Amino acid sequence: MNELHAKINSYVKSLTKSEQKVAQFVLERFDEILHLSVTDLAEQANVGETTVLRFCRKLEFKGYQEFKLALAKNTVNPLSNLHSNLTESDPFQVMIQKVNASNVQAIQETTGMMDSKELNRAIELILSSQQIHFYGAGVSGITALDAKSRFMRIGLSVDAQLDAHHQAMAAAMLSENDLAIGFSVSGSTKDTVDALAIAKANGVKIIASTHFARSPITRIADVVLLNGGRETPLQGGSLAAKIAQLHVIDLLYTGVALRIKEKALYYREKAAKAVADKAY
């Protein structure tokens, strides 16, 4: 029995009946929790999300993600927190092959998880919107900047903010003619979900890109684009997950560019000329 397992057992009698359901589910399926969103766990334990959060706080964690961090430390081979497929005995060449395979798999998983109807709806929303804002935090924030860069090159009115306060303010300025696109591997990134909720309240259409089909971000989304490359909390910012997000962007970008081919080519040329003197 590991430390977290023992800690949960020590708190069981002080939990409410609904919180005990969460504790029982966690104790029985310890190894599965790392790959469940807070929504997944709540539904499978037959409780509400707030009950899961109360359970985590009773155990003196700030929230579900901090609980999962502790879980990862207790259940996962430490080396796999650096990369999920590595072992101590792997020769250098094998390490190269495993990292390569993991990144390729992330793209393949994303392709397999992608719903072509949802992708087409997302492309149509992009084409029909006046302004498009991209939201993300941490590494997903860098993904949002990547998306801004790609779509700016074909003449779309786009923006991306990394600061949570600026995200909230920008979202508040959007209208029903605009679009907000959020990136979150976990689907539970509070800053991103909060910004999207502000936009949603203004009648803005929402596209969410996440690994978890049932998560807080998908509940407010009009279109959900699932991506592969799942990660444990201690693997946050993994390149595989990042590549999966970039693959989603590339699918969106290519689909939009093909629909507005002449405009896209015109603005790509203008963009290329604008930065031509930035290189030797």
Stockholm file with secondary structure:
# STOCKHOLM 1.0

chainA/1-280         MNELHAKINSYVKSLTKSEQKVAQFVLERFDEILHLSVTDLAEQANVGETTVLRFCRKLEFKGYQEFKLALAKNTVNPLSNLHSNLTESDPFQVMIQKVNASNVQAIQETTGMMDSKELNRAIELILSSQQIHFYGAGVSGITALDAKSRFMRIGLSVDAQLDAHHQAMAAAMLSENDLAIGFSVSGSTKDTVDALAIAKANGVKIIASTHFARSPITRIADVVLLNGGRETPLQGGSLAAKIAQLHVIDLLYTGVALRIKEKALYYREKAAKAVADKAY
#=GR chainA/1-280 SS CCHHHHHHHHHGGGSCHHHHHHHHHHHHTGGGGGGCCHHHHHHHTTSCHHHHHHHHHHTTCSSHHHHHHHHHHHHSCGGGGTCTTCCTTCCHHHHHHHHHHHHHHHHHHHHHHCCHHHHHHHHHHHHHCSCEEEECCTHHHHHHHHHHHHHHTTTCCEEEECSHHHHHHHHHTCCTTCEEEEECSSSCCHHHHHHHHHHHHTTCEEEEEESCSSSHHHHTCSEEEECCCCCCGGGTTCHHHHHHHHHHHHHHHHHHHHHTHHHHHHHHHHHHHHTGGGCC
#=GC SS_cons         CCHHHHHHHHHGGGSCHHHHHHHHHHHHTGGGGGGCCHHHHHHHTTSCHHHHHHHHHHTTCSSHHHHHHHHHHHHSCGGGGTCTTCCTTCCHHHHHHHHHHHHHHHHHHHHHHCCHHHHHHHHHHHHHCSCEEEECCTHHHHHHHHHHHHHHTTTCCEEEECSHHHHHHHHHTCCTTCEEEEECSSSCCHHHHHHHHHHHHTTCEEEEEESCSSSHHHHTCSEEEECCCCCCGGGTTCHHHHHHHHHHHHHHHHHHHHHTHHHHHHHHHHHHHHTGGGCC
//
